[in-house]
């Protein structure tokens, strides 16, 4: 999002009904813990290859030994990167979500704005036929207001528009249902 206000993106006559953000905290901690455990071998292998290769590079006695140690170092870098992300990065992204993601509901559409390395704004029109769903767990709600399945050569892809980890999901669902009743 480059504008400061939601209204800068609205169509004429569109009004803001609700705005929010994910609730602070780690809400999917079982998944985060599982992925951290999954990432530990990647981190260990990547660190071992990369740092071990660098250490042995300074011990190399010939050009071929130096080449092999540098190859091991470079080969280990992707594993190191994946391991670092799985062990540490995903926790940092989950912690940053309340500051980096914003939600809005207007009289015509749902808006999801994300700001990480780039800015992204997705607009989901709300129609009378929009399927709605509310899921509650661990003290936060997830409101699903857009769902699309697409079959391609890789299988089935599900795309969803959601307000994730919000505290007032029941209120947002009520607003969405009122919007549908007006259409």
C-alpha positions as CSV (number, residue, x, y, z in Angstrom):
1,X,0.0,0.0,0.0
2,X,1.4,3.4,-0.9
3,X,-1.5,5.5,0.3
4,X,-2.0,6.3,4.0
5,X,-5.8,5.8,4.0
6,X,-8.0,3.0,2.9
7,X,-10.3,5.5,1.3
8,X,-7.6,6.3,-1.2
9,X,-8.3,2.9,-2.8
10,X,-12.1,3.0,-2.6
11,X,-14.5,3.5,-5.5
12,X,-16.8,6.5,-5.3
13,X,-19.5,5.9,-2.7
14,X,-17.6,3.1,-1.0
15,X,-17.4,3.4,2.8
16,X,-15.1,1.8,5.4
17,X,-17.0,-0.6,7.8
18,X,-14.1,-2.2,9.7
19,X,-10.3,-2.3,9.8
20,X,-8.0,-4.4,11.7
21,X,-4.7,-6.4,11.9
22,X,-3.6,-9.8,13.1
23,X,-3.5,-10.1,16.9
24,X,0.0,-10.0,18.3
25,X,1.5,-13.3,19.3
26,X,2.3,-16.8,18.0
27,X,-1.0,-18.3,17.0
28,X,0.2,-21.2,14.9
29,X,2.9,-22.3,17.3
30,X,2.5,-26.1,16.8
31,X,3.2,-25.5,13.1
32,X,6.1,-23.2,13.9
33,X,7.6,-25.7,16.3
34,X,7.2,-28.5,13.8
35,X,8.9,-26.5,11.0
36,X,11.7,-25.4,13.4
37,X,12.4,-29.1,14.3
38,X,12.3,-29.9,10.5
39,X,14.7,-27.1,9.8
40,X,17.4,-28.1,12.4
41,X,19.0,-30.7,10.2
42,X,19.1,-28.2,7.3
43,X,20.8,-25.7,9.5
44,X,23.3,-28.2,10.9
45,X,24.2,-29.6,7.5
46,X,24.4,-26.1,5.9
47,X,26.5,-24.7,8.7
48,X,28.8,-27.8,8.7
49,X,29.4,-27.7,5.0
50,X,29.7,-23.9,4.7
51,X,31.8,-23.1,7.7
52,X,33.7,-26.4,7.6
53,X,34.5,-25.7,3.9
54,X,35.7,-22.2,4.8
55,X,37.9,-23.5,7.6
56,X,39.4,-26.2,5.5
57,X,40.0,-23.7,2.7
58,X,42.6,-22.0,4.8
59,X,44.2,-25.4,5.5
60,X,44.3,-26.4,1.8
61,X,47.7,-27.4,0.4
62,X,46.8,-27.4,-3.3
63,X,44.5,-25.8,-5.7
64,X,42.4,-28.9,-6.0
65,X,41.9,-29.1,-2.3
66,X,41.0,-25.4,-2.2
67,X,38.5,-26.0,-5.0
68,X,36.8,-28.8,-3.2
69,X,36.5,-26.9,0.0
70,X,35.1,-23.9,-1.7
71,X,32.6,-26.2,-3.6
72,X,31.5,-27.6,-0.2
73,X,31.1,-24.1,1.1
74,X,28.9,-23.0,-1.8
75,X,27.0,-26.3,-1.8
76,X,26.1,-25.8,1.9
77,X,24.8,-22.2,1.5
78,X,21.3,-23.1,0.3
79,X,20.9,-25.6,3.1
80,X,22.2,-22.9,5.6
81,X,19.7,-20.4,4.2
82,X,16.7,-22.8,4.4
83,X,17.8,-23.9,7.9
84,X,18.1,-20.3,9.1
85,X,14.7,-19.4,7.8
86,X,13.0,-22.5,9.2
87,X,14.6,-22.2,12.6
88,X,14.6,-18.4,13.1
89,X,13.0,-16.6,10.1
90,X,9.5,-17.9,10.3
91,X,9.3,-16.9,14.0
92,X,10.4,-13.3,13.1
93,X,7.8,-13.1,10.3
94,X,5.1,-14.4,12.6
95,X,6.0,-11.8,15.1
96,X,6.1,-9.0,12.5
97,X,2.7,-9.8,11.0
98,X,0.7,-7.5,13.3
99,X,2.9,-4.6,12.1
100,X,3.1,-5.6,8.5
101,X,-0.5,-6.8,7.6
102,X,-3.6,-4.7,7.6
103,X,-7.2,-5.7,6.9
104,X,-10.2,-3.6,5.9
105,X,-13.9,-4.2,5.0
106,X,-15.8,-1.7,3.0
107,X,-19.3,-1.6,1.7
108,X,-18.1,-3.3,-1.5
109,X,-15.0,-5.3,-0.9
110,X,-12.5,-6.8,1.5
111,X,-8.9,-5.5,1.4
112,X,-5.7,-7.2,2.5
113,X,-2.6,-5.1,2.6
114,X,0.8,-6.6,3.2
115,X,4.1,-4.8,3.6
116,X,7.2,-7.0,3.9
117,X,10.0,-6.5,1.3
118,X,7.4,-5.1,-1.1
119,X,3.9,-3.7,-0.8
120,X,0.9,-5.8,-1.8
121,X,-2.8,-4.9,-1.8
122,X,-5.4,-7.5,-2.7
123,X,-9.1,-6.6,-3.2
124,X,-11.8,-9.2,-2.9
125,X,-15.3,-8.0,-4.0
126,X,-18.1,-9.1,-1.7
127,X,-21.2,-10.4,-3.6
128,X,-24.4,-12.1,-2.6
129,X,-22.9,-15.5,-3.5
130,X,-19.7,-15.1,-1.6
131,X,-19.2,-18.1,0.6
132,X,-18.3,-17.1,4.2
133,X,-16.6,-19.1,7.0
134,X,-15.5,-18.4,10.5
135,X,-12.9,-20.5,12.2
136,X,-11.9,-19.9,15.9
137,X,-8.9,-21.4,17.7
138,X,-6.5,-20.5,20.4
139,X,-8.4,-17.2,21.1
140,X,-8.2,-15.8,17.6
141,X,-10.5,-16.0,14.6
142,X,-10.0,-16.6,10.9
143,X,-12.7,-15.2,8.5
144,X,-12.7,-16.8,5.0
145,X,-14.5,-14.6,2.5
146,X,-13.0,-15.8,-0.8
147,X,-12.3,-19.4,-1.9
148,X,-11.3,-20.6,-5.4
149,X,-10.2,-24.0,-6.5
150,X,-8.3,-24.4,-9.7
151,X,-7.1,-27.7,-11.4
152,X,-4.0,-27.6,-13.4
153,X,-1.2,-30.0,-14.4
154,X,0.3,-29.8,-10.9
155,X,-2.9,-30.7,-9.2
156,X,-5.5,-28.7,-7.3
157,X,-4.7,-25.2,-6.1
158,X,-6.8,-23.5,-3.4
159,X,-6.7,-19.8,-3.2
160,X,-8.4,-18.1,-0.2
161,X,-9.0,-14.6,0.9
162,X,-8.9,-14.4,4.7
163,X,-8.6,-12.1,7.7
164,X,-6.2,-14.3,9.8
165,X,-5.7,-14.2,13.5
166,X,-8.2,-11.4,14.3
167,X,-9.8,-10.9,17.6
168,X,-13.2,-9.8,16.4
169,X,-14.1,-12.5,13.8
170,X,-17.8,-12.8,14.8
171,X,-18.3,-9.0,14.3
172,X,-16.6,-9.2,10.9
173,X,-18.7,-12.2,9.9
174,X,-21.8,-10.3,10.9
175,X,-20.8,-7.3,8.8
176,X,-20.1,-9.5,5.8
177,X,-23.5,-11.2,6.1
178,X,-25.2,-7.8,6.4
179,X,-23.4,-6.7,3.2
180,X,-24.6,-9.8,1.4
181,X,-28.2,-9.2,2.5
182,X,-28.0,-5.7,0.9
183,X,-26.9,-7.1,-2.5
